[in-house]
Amino acid sequence: MSDSRMRLKLTNSLDRPRIVVLEPWTGEYTLKPGKSFEIIAEGDMAQPLEIELVEDRIVVYAFDTAGAMLTIFEDGKERLQSE
């Protein structure tokens, strides 16, 4: 399959922060209550994108292909791990 791009919106409806983890890069981002992240997935989507909910964590697994990338945006700006 050729390279593709897809958008995924995650919203935290809990009253406490959740950790969003991007795999296989192990990037961790704090998603505050009532806030949303938009995740842009790019690459060969021959493998499915997978989302796992584990108590206070949301783990997003990207397809394990060359050139695959996940990028998180909050309020239209790219979010860095240290923020």
C-alpha positions in Angstrom: 0.0 0.0 0.0 1.3 3.5 -0.7 2.0 6.2 1.9 -1.1 7.6 3.4 -2.1 10.2 6.0 -4.9 9.9 8.6 -6.2 12.1 11.5 -7.3 10.7 14.9 -8.9 12.9 17.6 -8.5 11.9 21.2 -10.6 13.7 23.9 -10.1 13.3 27.6 -13.6 13.2 29.2 -12.2 12.2 32.6 -11.8 14.6 35.5 -8.1 13.8 35.7 -5.2 13.9 33.3 -4.4 10.9 31.0 -1.1 10.0 29.6 -1.0 9.4 25.8 1.8 7.1 24.7 2.9 6.9 21.0 4.4 3.5 20.2 6.9 2.3 19.1 8.6 5.6 19.9 7.5 5.6 23.6 6.7 9.3 23.4 4.5 10.3 26.4 2.2 13.4 26.5 -0.2 14.6 29.2 -3.7 15.1 28.0 -5.5 17.4 30.5 -9.2 16.9 31.5 -11.6 18.3 28.8 -8.8 18.8 26.3 -8.2 17.1 22.9 -5.2 15.9 20.9 -5.2 15.5 17.2 -2.8 12.7 16.1 -1.6 12.7 12.5 -0.5 9.2 11.3 1.6 9.0 8.2 3.2 6.2 6.3 2.4 2.8 4.8 -1.0 1.8 6.3 -0.8 -1.8 5.3 -0.9 -2.5 9.1 -3.8 -1.2 11.3 -3.4 1.7 13.7 -4.2 0.3 17.2 -5.5 2.2 20.3 -5.3 0.6 23.8 -7.1 2.2 26.8 -5.4 1.3 30.1 -6.9 3.1 33.1 -5.2 6.5 33.0 -3.2 5.8 29.7 -4.1 5.8 26.1 -1.5 3.9 23.9 -1.5 4.5 20.2 0.4 1.9 18.2 1.6 2.9 14.7 2.0 0.6 11.9 5.4 -1.0 12.0 6.6 0.1 8.5 9.5 2.2 7.2 8.7 5.9 7.3 5.7 5.5 9.7 5.2 8.6 11.9 2.8 9.8 14.6 2.6 13.5 15.4 0.5 15.1 18.2 -1.2 18.5 17.9 -3.0 20.5 20.5 -5.0 23.6 19.6 -3.5 23.4 16.1 0.2 23.4 17.3 2.5 20.5 17.4 2.9 19.2 20.9 6.4 18.3 22.3 6.9 15.7 25.0 8.3 18.2 27.5 5.2 20.4 27.4 
